[in-house]
Amino acid sequence: MQTFDLDRPRLRPLELKWVQDGAEQYLFMRDPSGVAPRPVLVPTFVALLLSLCDGERDLAGIRAAFELRTGQPITIDRVREVLQQLDEALFLDSPRFRAAHDALIREYRERAFRPPALAGRVYPPEPSALLDALKRYGTTDATPLLAEDTSLRGIVSPHIDYQRGGPIYAATWQKAAGAVQAADLVVVFGTDHCGSYGKVTLTRQNYATPLGVLPTALDVVDALAEAIGPDEAFSEEIHHCNEHSIELATVWLHSVRRSGTPRIVPILCGSFHHFSCGEADPDADETFARLLDALETATAGRQVLCVAAADLAHVGPAFGDDRPYQDEDRRQLAEKDELLLQAICDGDARGFFAQLRAERDARRICGLPPIYLMLRYLGSCKGEVVGYDQCPADPEGGSLVSIGGVLLR
C-alpha cells in the first residue's frame, strides 16, 4: 500500500446520492466517467470528511473542521486512513487518479471506435434483438416512413433509458426518418452529466452501435478544435467513454439509417449552472461563439441534421426536492414544460434560457446546454412537439423526469 501524501486533498466531480439502509444512511458515490470502476457506499462520517476535501484544507484542517462540526474527536491517522482508501478507489483528484485517467484515455483513443457502453444494459447488444426491441416501442420497420426530407433541420430526442422513454424516442425518430435519410452529416449535442461549467468536449473517435460504426467527421471536429483550442476541446474527452446521452440518440439514428450512414459530430455539453444560477450570460460566452461560428463554416453546403440528446425536468426527492410530486405538481410541471417546449419550437435560444434563469433552473433541466447550443446553431427555425411524458424516477413515483420530442424546420 502506497503512503497517502496528498497535502490538500480534493474530491473529484462524482455522482452522489443519499441512500437508506434500514436505520442507517449512506452516501452512494459513482464516477460517471468510468475512471473509478466501482461505485461505493460510505457512512455519514466519511461523507462529512469528503465534504471538507476542497483542495484548500490540509489533513490537520480537515480534522479540525470535522471535530468542530460534529463535536466528535478523530485522529490525523484515521483521517489519513479513510482518505487513502478513497484515493485508492480513485475518488480523489490525485496523481493516482491522473495516472489511471491517462491510461484509460490512451486506451480509448487507440481503439478503432468507441464501443457502445450501454449495450446489454439499456438495450440488446445483438442487432436483430435491438431492432425488435425498438419496434416494440412504436417503430414499424427500419425504413423511412416519409420521403427524404431536407426541410427538417433539428431534433430534440430524449436521453433517458429506453424502458421509460421508448415511446417518445420512437415517435420522434419515426417522424424524422426522411430527414435522417437525407442527411450527410449529423451534429449531436449531448448532455455531459459530469462536464465542467460551460465546457464543450469533442472527440475524434468513431461511435459504434450494435448495428455498426458511425464515422466521425474528423474535418469538422478538427475545425472546431482549432477554433476553441485543442486543450479546451479534448481535456474532458474521457467523458465520451461512458456518457449515455449521445449514445442513446445514435442508436436510434442508426436504426433508421442502416445503410450509407452519415458522418457524425459528437459534442458533449457541460453544466450551465453558472449561467442559470449566476450572472454570466451564455450569449456572451466566447468559447460558444467560436465553436458555433466554426461549426457554421465547417458545415456550410452540407445536408446537416442537428440533434440535441436532452431530457427536461428532474424533480422530486430523488433530485433533492423536499417532498414528492402529487397530481397538482405534475400538472404545474406540464404547464411549465409546455412553455419551455414552445420556446424551443420558436427557435428562441435566448427565451428558452431566460425561462430557466428566471427560476434558477429549479426544475433541473439537464438538457439545457445541448438544446440551447443547437438553437444557437440552427438560427431561425420553427418546430412541432411530437410527444411529451413524465417518467417515474423513484419506486414511489414521487420523483419525475420529464422528456419531449421536438422536430425543427
C-alpha positions as CSV (number, residue, x, y, z in Angstrom):
1,M,0.0,0.0,0.0
2,Q,1.4,3.4,-1.0
3,T,1.7,6.1,1.5
4,F,-1.0,8.8,1.3
5,D,0.8,12.0,0.5
6,L,-1.9,14.5,-0.6
7,D,-1.3,17.7,1.3
8,R,-4.6,19.3,0.4
9,P,-7.0,16.5,-0.9
10,R,-9.8,17.4,-3.3
11,L,-12.8,15.3,-4.1
12,R,-13.4,14.7,-7.8
13,P,-16.7,15.5,-9.6
14,L,-18.8,12.4,-8.9
15,E,-22.4,11.3,-8.9
16,L,-23.5,11.5,-5.3
17,K,-26.8,10.2,-3.8
18,W,-28.0,9.5,-0.3
19,V,-29.5,6.0,0.2
20,Q,-31.2,4.5,3.2
21,D,-30.5,1.0,4.5
22,G,-32.8,0.4,7.5
23,A,-32.0,3.0,10.1
24,E,-28.6,3.8,8.5
25,Q,-27.9,6.4,5.8
26,Y,-25.1,6.1,3.3
27,L,-23.7,8.2,0.5
28,F,-23.6,6.4,-2.8
29,M,-20.6,7.5,-4.9
30,R,-20.2,6.7,-8.6
31,D,-17.8,8.0,-11.2
32,P,-19.8,8.6,-14.4
33,S,-16.5,8.9,-16.4
34,G,-15.6,5.3,-15.6
35,V,-12.1,6.1,-14.4
36,A,-13.1,4.7,-10.9
37,P,-14.6,1.4,-12.0
38,R,-16.7,0.6,-9.0
39,P,-19.2,2.7,-7.0
40,V,-19.0,2.7,-3.2
41,L,-21.3,3.4,-0.3
42,V,-19.8,5.4,2.6
43,P,-21.2,6.1,6.1
44,T,-22.2,9.7,7.0
45,F,-18.9,10.4,8.9
46,V,-16.9,9.6,5.8
47,A,-19.3,11.8,3.7
48,L,-18.6,14.7,6.0
49,L,-14.8,14.2,5.7
50,L,-15.2,14.2,1.9
51,S,-17.2,17.4,2.0
52,L,-14.2,19.0,3.7
53,C,-11.8,17.9,0.9
54,D,-12.0,21.1,-1.1
55,G,-8.3,21.4,-2.0
56,E,-7.8,24.2,0.5
57,R,-7.6,22.3,3.8
58,D,-4.7,20.1,4.8
59,L,-5.2,17.0,6.9
60,A,-5.0,19.0,10.1
61,G,-7.5,21.4,8.8
62,I,-9.9,18.6,7.8
63,R,-9.6,17.1,11.2
64,A,-10.2,20.4,13.0
65,A,-13.2,21.2,10.8
66,F,-14.7,17.7,11.3
67,E,-14.4,17.9,15.1
68,L,-15.8,21.4,15.1
69,R,-18.9,20.3,13.1
70,T,-19.6,17.0,14.9
71,G,-18.2,17.5,18.4
72,Q,-16.5,14.1,17.9
73,P,-12.8,13.5,18.1
74,I,-10.9,12.0,15.3
75,T,-7.1,11.4,14.9
76,I,-5.0,12.5,12.0
77,D,-4.1,8.9,11.4
78,R,-7.8,8.0,11.0
79,V,-8.4,10.9,8.6
80,R,-5.3,9.7,6.5
81,E,-6.5,6.1,6.6
82,V,-10.0,7.0,5.2
83,L,-8.7,9.3,2.5
84,Q,-6.1,6.8,1.5
85,Q,-8.8,4.2,0.9
86,L,-10.8,6.7,-1.2
87,D,-7.7,7.6,-3.2
88,E,-7.0,4.0,-3.9
89,A,-10.6,3.8,-5.2
90,L,-9.8,6.8,-7.5
91,F,-12.3,9.2,-6.0
92,L,-9.8,11.9,-5.1
93,D,-8.1,14.3,-7.6
94,S,-4.6,12.9,-7.1
95,P,-1.5,11.6,-9.1
96,R,-3.0,8.1,-8.7
97,F,-6.3,9.2,-10.3
98,R,-4.5,11.1,-13.1
99,A,-2.3,8.1,-14.0
100,A,-5.5,5.9,-14.3
101,H,-7.2,8.7,-16.3
102,D,-4.3,9.0,-18.7
103,A,-4.2,5.2,-19.2
104,L,-7.9,5.0,-19.9
105,I,-7.9,7.9,-22.4
106,R,-4.9,6.3,-24.3
107,E,-6.8,3.0,-24.5
108,Y,-10.0,4.9,-25.7
109,R,-8.1,6.8,-28.4
110,E,-6.2,3.7,-29.7
111,R,-9.4,1.7,-30.4
112,A,-11.0,1.7,-33.8
113,F,-14.2,3.1,-32.4
114,R,-16.0,3.9,-29.1
115,P,-17.8,0.7,-28.2
116,P,-21.4,1.1,-27.0
117,A,-21.3,1.4,-23.3
118,L,-25.0,0.6,-22.6
119,A,-25.4,-2.4,-24.9
120,G,-26.7,-5.3,-22.8
121,R,-27.9,-3.0,-20.1
122,V,-30.3,-0.4,-21.6
123,Y,-30.8,-2.2,-25.0
124,P,-29.9,-5.6,-26.5
125,P,-26.3,-5.9,-27.9
126,E,-27.4,-8.2,-30.9
127,P,-28.6,-6.3,-34.0
128,S,-31.8,-8.3,-34.6
129,A,-32.8,-8.2,-30.9
130,L,-32.1,-4.5,-30.8
131,L,-34.3,-3.8,-33.8
132,D,-37.1,-5.9,-32.4
133,A,-36.9,-4.1,-29.1
134,L,-37.1,-0.7,-30.8
135,K,-40.0,-1.8,-32.9
136,R,-41.9,-2.6,-29.8
137,Y,-41.6,1.0,-28.7
138,G,-43.6,2.1,-31.8
139,T,-41.5,1.8,-34.9
140,T,-42.9,-0.4,-37.6
141,D,-39.7,-1.1,-39.5
142,A,-36.2,0.4,-40.1
143,T,-37.1,2.1,-43.4
144,P,-38.2,5.8,-43.6
145,L,-41.9,6.4,-43.3
146,L,-41.5,9.7,-45.2
147,A,-39.7,10.7,-48.4
148,E,-36.3,12.3,-48.0
149,D,-37.0,15.5,-46.1
150,T,-34.5,18.3,-46.4
151,S,-36.6,20.9,-44.5
152,L,-36.2,19.2,-41.1
153,R,-33.0,20.6,-39.5
154,G,-33.2,19.7,-35.8
155,I,-34.4,17.1,-33.4
156,V,-34.8,17.1,-29.7
157,S,-34.5,13.5,-28.6
158,P,-34.6,12.2,-25.0
159,H,-31.6,10.6,-23.4
160,I,-33.5,8.8,-20.7
161,D,-33.3,4.9,-20.8
162,Y,-35.4,3.3,-23.5
163,Q,-37.5,1.4,-20.9
164,R,-39.1,4.7,-19.8
165,G,-38.7,6.9,-22.8
166,G,-39.1,4.4,-25.6
167,P,-42.5,5.7,-27.0
168,I,-41.2,9.3,-27.2
169,Y,-38.0,8.1,-28.9
170,A,-40.0,6.0,-31.4
171,A,-42.5,8.8,-32.3
172,T,-39.7,11.3,-32.7
173,W,-37.3,9.3,-34.8
174,Q,-40.1,7.7,-36.9
175,K,-41.3,11.1,-37.9
176,A,-37.7,12.3,-38.6
177,A,-36.9,9.3,-40.7
178,G,-37.0,11.2,-44.0
179,A,-34.5,13.8,-42.7
180,V,-32.2,11.1,-41.3
181,Q,-32.2,9.5,-44.8
182,A,-31.4,12.8,-46.5
183,A,-28.6,13.9,-44.1
184,D,-24.9,13.5,-45.0
185,L,-23.8,15.0,-41.6
186,V,-25.4,14.7,-38.2
187,V,-24.3,17.1,-35.4
188,V,-25.2,15.6,-32.0
189,F,-25.1,17.9,-28.9
190,G,-25.4,15.7,-25.8
191,T,-25.6,16.5,-22.1
192,D,-22.4,15.8,-20.3
193,H,-23.6,14.8,-16.9
194,C,-20.2,15.2,-15.3
195,G,-18.9,18.0,-17.5
196,S,-17.4,21.2,-16.1
197,Y,-19.2,24.5,-16.2
198,G,-19.6,25.8,-19.7
199,K,-17.5,23.0,-21.2
200,V,-17.9,21.7,-24.7
201,T,-16.0,18.4,-25.3
202,L,-15.1,16.9,-28.6
203,T,-13.8,13.5,-29.7
204,R,-12.2,12.2,-32.9
205,Q,-13.3,8.7,-32.1
206,N,-16.0,7.0,-34.2
207,Y,-19.2,5.9,-32.4
208,A,-20.3,2.2,-32.7
209,T,-23.7,0.8,-32.1
210,P,-24.8,-2.8,-32.3
211,L,-25.7,-2.1,-36.0
212,G,-22.1,-1.0,-37.0
213,V,-19.9,2.1,-36.8
214,L,-21.0,5.7,-37.3
215,P,-17.9,7.5,-38.6
216,T,-17.0,10.8,-37.0
217,A,-16.4,13.8,-39.4
218,L,-12.8,14.5,-38.5
219,D,-12.6,17.6,-40.7
220,V,-15.4,19.2,-38.7
221,V,-14.1,18.1,-35.4
222,D,-10.6,19.4,-36.2
223,A,-12.1,22.8,-37.3
224,L,-14.0,23.1,-34.0
225,A,-10.9,22.1,-32.0
226,E,-8.8,24.7,-33.8
227,A,-11.5,27.4,-33.1
228,I,-11.7,26.7,-29.3
229,G,-8.2,25.3,-28.7
230,P,-7.3,21.6,-28.5
231,D,-6.6,21.8,-24.8
232,E,-10.1,23.2,-24.3
233,A,-11.7,20.8,-26.7
234,F,-10.3,17.5,-25.5
235,S,-9.4,18.0,-21.8
236,E,-12.6,16.1,-20.7
237,E,-12.7,13.6,-23.7
238,I,-12.7,10.7,-21.2
239,H,-16.4,11.6,-20.6
240,H,-17.2,10.3,-24.1
241,C,-16.4,6.7,-22.9
242,N,-19.4,6.3,-20.7
243,E,-21.7,9.3,-21.2
244,H,-25.0,7.9,-22.3
245,S,-26.7,10.9,-24.0
246,I,-25.1,10.8,-27.4
247,E,-25.0,7.0,-27.4
248,L,-28.8,6.7,-26.9
249,A,-29.5,9.1,-29.7
250,T,-27.1,7.5,-32.2
251,V,-28.6,4.0,-31.7
252,W,-32.0,5.4,-32.9
253,L,-30.2,7.3,-35.7
254,H,-28.5,4.1,-36.8
255,S,-31.8,2.0,-36.6
256,V,-33.4,4.5,-39.0
257,R,-30.4,4.9,-41.4
258,R,-28.8,1.4,-41.6
259,S,-27.0,1.9,-45.0
260,G,-25.0,4.8,-46.4
261,T,-24.6,6.0,-42.8
262,P,-23.9,9.8,-42.4
263,R,-20.9,11.1,-40.6
264,I,-21.5,12.5,-37.1
265,V,-20.0,15.3,-35.0
266,P,-20.4,14.2,-31.3
267,I,-20.3,17.2,-28.9
268,L,-20.7,16.9,-25.2
269,C,-22.0,19.9,-23.3
270,G,-21.2,20.6,-19.6
271,S,-23.2,22.3,-16.9
272,F,-24.9,25.7,-17.3
273,H,-25.3,26.1,-13.6
274,H,-23.1,29.2,-13.5
275,F,-25.3,30.7,-16.2
276,S,-28.8,29.8,-14.9
277,C,-27.9,30.5,-11.2
278,G,-25.4,33.3,-11.6
279,E,-24.7,36.5,-13.5
280,A,-22.8,35.0,-16.5
281,D,-24.6,35.1,-19.9
282,P,-24.1,32.2,-22.4
283,D,-24.9,34.6,-25.3
284,A,-21.6,36.4,-24.3
285,D,-19.5,33.3,-23.9
286,E,-16.5,33.5,-26.3
287,T,-16.0,29.7,-26.4
288,F,-19.5,29.1,-27.5
289,A,-19.3,31.9,-30.1
290,R,-16.1,30.5,-31.6
291,L,-17.5,27.0,-31.6
292,L,-20.7,27.9,-33.3
293,D,-19.0,30.2,-35.9
294,A,-16.6,27.4,-36.8
295,L,-19.4,24.8,-36.9
296,E,-21.4,27.0,-39.3
297,T,-18.4,27.5,-41.5
298,A,-17.4,23.8,-41.5
299,T,-20.9,22.5,-42.3
300,A,-21.7,25.1,-45.0
301,G,-23.1,23.5,-48.1
302,R,-23.8,20.1,-46.5
303,Q,-27.1,18.5,-45.7
304,V,-26.9,18.7,-41.9
305,L,-29.3,17.3,-39.3
306,C,-28.7,18.5,-35.8
307,V,-29.7,16.5,-32.7
308,A,-30.0,17.6,-29.1
309,A,-29.9,14.5,-26.9
310,A,-31.6,16.1,-24.0
311,D,-34.1,15.4,-21.2
312,L,-36.1,18.1,-19.4
313,A,-37.0,18.4,-15.7
314,H,-35.7,16.3,-12.8
315,V,-37.9,16.9,-9.8
316,G,-38.9,15.2,-6.6
317,P,-37.0,13.8,-3.6
318,A,-34.6,11.7,-5.8
319,F,-33.2,15.0,-7.0
320,G,-33.2,17.0,-3.8
321,D,-36.7,18.4,-3.5
322,D,-38.2,18.2,-0.1
323,R,-41.5,16.4,-0.9
324,P,-42.9,14.0,-3.5
325,Y,-44.7,15.3,-6.6
326,Q,-48.5,15.0,-6.4
327,D,-51.1,15.3,-9.2
328,E,-51.3,19.1,-8.9
329,D,-47.5,19.3,-9.0
330,R,-47.5,17.2,-12.1
331,R,-50.0,19.5,-13.8
332,Q,-48.0,22.6,-13.0
333,L,-44.8,20.9,-14.2
334,A,-46.5,20.1,-17.5
335,E,-47.6,23.7,-17.9
336,K,-44.0,25.0,-17.3
337,D,-42.6,22.4,-19.6
338,E,-45.1,23.4,-22.3
339,L,-43.8,27.0,-22.2
340,L,-40.2,25.7,-22.4
341,L,-41.1,23.5,-25.4
342,Q,-42.8,26.4,-27.1
343,A,-39.6,28.5,-26.8
344,I,-37.8,25.6,-28.5
345,C,-40.4,25.4,-31.2
346,D,-40.0,29.1,-31.8
347,G,-36.2,28.6,-32.3
348,D,-35.7,31.1,-29.4
349,A,-32.5,30.2,-27.7
350,R,-32.5,33.4,-25.6
351,G,-36.1,32.9,-24.5
352,F,-35.5,29.3,-23.7
353,F,-32.6,30.1,-21.4
354,A,-34.4,33.1,-19.9
355,Q,-37.2,30.9,-18.6
356,L,-34.7,28.7,-16.7
357,R,-32.7,31.6,-15.4
358,A,-35.8,33.2,-14.0
359,E,-36.5,30.2,-11.9
360,R,-32.7,29.5,-11.3
361,D,-33.2,26.2,-13.1
362,A,-35.4,24.9,-10.2
363,R,-36.6,22.0,-12.5
364,R,-33.0,20.9,-13.2
365,I,-33.3,20.8,-16.9
366,C,-30.3,18.7,-17.8
367,G,-31.0,19.2,-21.5
368,L,-30.4,23.0,-21.2
369,P,-26.9,23.1,-22.6
370,P,-27.4,20.9,-25.7
371,I,-30.8,22.4,-26.6
372,Y,-29.5,26.0,-26.2
373,L,-26.4,25.3,-28.4
374,M,-28.5,23.6,-31.0
375,L,-30.9,26.5,-31.2
376,R,-28.0,28.9,-31.5
377,Y,-26.5,26.9,-34.3
378,L,-29.8,26.5,-36.2
379,G,-30.8,30.1,-36.0
380,S,-34.3,30.9,-37.4
381,C,-36.5,27.8,-37.2
382,K,-40.0,26.6,-36.3
383,G,-40.9,23.3,-34.6
384,E,-43.5,20.9,-33.5
385,V,-43.7,18.8,-30.4
386,V,-44.0,15.2,-31.3
387,G,-44.6,13.9,-27.7
388,Y,-44.2,14.7,-24.0
389,D,-44.1,12.4,-21.0
390,Q,-43.3,12.4,-17.2
391,C,-41.3,9.3,-16.3
392,P,-41.0,7.9,-12.8
393,A,-37.6,8.3,-11.1
394,D,-38.2,6.5,-7.8
395,P,-40.1,3.4,-6.7
396,E,-42.8,5.6,-5.1
397,G,-43.5,7.7,-8.2
398,G,-42.9,11.0,-6.4
399,S,-39.9,11.9,-8.4
400,L,-40.1,12.5,-12.1
401,V,-38.0,13.1,-15.3
402,S,-39.9,14.9,-18.0
403,I,-39.0,14.3,-21.6
404,G,-40.1,15.6,-25.0
405,G,-39.6,15.0,-28.7
406,V,-39.4,18.1,-30.9
407,L,-38.8,18.5,-34.7
408,L,-37.4,21.8,-36.0
409,R,-37.7,23.0,-39.6
